[in-house]
Amino acid sequence: MTATLASYSVVLTYSAMAVYVIAFIAFALDMAKRAGNVAAGGTTAAAPSATAPAEHWPLYTLDAADE
């Protein structure tokens, strides 16, 4: 019984490792694709706008009373 559980544990551990490797490769490929789009002059959905309205910057200012 213990040998069976040990073999199941090893199989599940290796399966989890394979899933993480596949997910990491997919993530790396997606990031490379997004970096290629930005380098080519395109934009991504997650990229912030470079023309943000002026009222959003700076987020905090010091007044004379705050000093």
C-alpha positions as a Markdown table, in Angstrom:
| # | Residue | x | y | z |
|---|---|---|---|---|
| 1 | Met | 0.0 | 0.0 | 0.0 |
| 2 | Thr | 2.8 | 2.4 | 0.9 |
| 3 | Ala | 4.6 | 1.8 | -2.3 |
| 4 | Thr | 1.5 | 2.5 | -4.3 |
| 5 | Leu | 0.9 | 5.8 | -2.6 |
| 6 | Ala | 4.6 | 6.7 | -3.1 |
| 7 | Ser | 4.3 | 6.0 | -6.8 |
| 8 | Tyr | 1.1 | 8.1 | -7.0 |
| 9 | Ser | 2.9 | 10.9 | -5.2 |
| 10 | Val | 5.8 | 10.8 | -7.6 |
| 11 | Val | 3.5 | 10.8 | -10.7 |
| 12 | Leu | 1.5 | 13.7 | -9.3 |
| 13 | Thr | 4.6 | 15.6 | -8.5 |
| 14 | Tyr | 6.0 | 15.2 | -12.0 |
| 15 | Ser | 2.7 | 16.0 | -13.5 |
| 16 | Ala | 2.5 | 19.3 | -11.5 |
| 17 | Met | 6.1 | 20.1 | -12.6 |
| 18 | Ala | 5.1 | 19.5 | -16.2 |
| 19 | Val | 2.0 | 21.8 | -15.9 |
| 20 | Tyr | 4.2 | 24.6 | -14.4 |
| 21 | Val | 6.8 | 24.3 | -17.2 |
| 22 | Ile | 4.1 | 24.4 | -19.9 |
| 23 | Ala | 2.5 | 27.4 | -18.2 |
| 24 | Phe | 5.8 | 29.2 | -17.8 |
| 25 | Ile | 6.6 | 28.6 | -21.5 |
| 26 | Ala | 3.2 | 29.9 | -22.6 |
| 27 | Phe | 3.7 | 33.0 | -20.3 |
| 28 | Ala | 7.2 | 33.7 | -21.8 |
| 29 | Leu | 5.9 | 33.4 | -25.3 |
| 30 | Asp | 3.0 | 35.7 | -24.6 |
| 31 | Met | 5.3 | 38.3 | -23.0 |
| 32 | Ala | 7.7 | 38.1 | -26.0 |
| 33 | Lys | 4.7 | 38.6 | -28.3 |
| 34 | Arg | 3.6 | 41.7 | -26.4 |
| 35 | Ala | 7.1 | 43.1 | -26.3 |
| 36 | Gly | 7.3 | 42.7 | -30.1 |
| 37 | Asn | 4.1 | 44.6 | -30.5 |
| 38 | Val | 5.3 | 47.5 | -28.4 |
| 39 | Ala | 8.7 | 47.6 | -30.2 |
| 40 | Ala | 6.9 | 47.7 | -33.5 |
| 41 | Gly | 4.9 | 50.8 | -32.4 |
| 42 | Gly | 1.8 | 49.0 | -31.4 |
| 43 | Thr | 0.1 | 49.1 | -28.1 |
| 44 | Thr | -1.2 | 46.5 | -25.7 |
| 45 | Ala | -4.4 | 46.6 | -23.6 |
| 46 | Ala | -2.4 | 46.6 | -20.4 |
| 47 | Ala | -0.1 | 49.5 | -21.4 |
| 48 | Pro | -0.8 | 52.8 | -19.8 |
| 49 | Ser | -1.6 | 55.8 | -21.9 |
| 50 | Ala | 1.2 | 58.2 | -22.5 |
| 51 | Thr | -1.3 | 61.1 | -22.9 |
| 52 | Ala | -2.9 | 60.9 | -19.5 |
| 53 | Pro | -4.8 | 64.0 | -18.5 |
| 54 | Ala | -2.8 | 66.5 | -16.4 |
| 55 | Glu | -5.3 | 66.4 | -13.5 |
| 56 | His | -4.1 | 62.9 | -12.6 |
| 57 | Trp | -0.5 | 64.0 | -12.1 |
| 58 | Pro | 0.9 | 64.5 | -9.5 |
| 59 | Leu | -1.2 | 62.3 | -7.3 |
| 60 | Tyr | -0.2 | 64.1 | -4.2 |
| 61 | Thr | 1.0 | 67.7 | -3.7 |
| 62 | Leu | 2.5 | 69.3 | -0.6 |
| 63 | Asp | 0.7 | 72.4 | 0.6 |
| 64 | Ala | 2.2 | 75.0 | 2.9 |
| 65 | Ala | 0.2 | 73.5 | 5.8 |
| 66 | Asp | 1.6 | 70.0 | 5.1 |
| 67 | Glu | 5.2 | 70.9 | 5.5 |
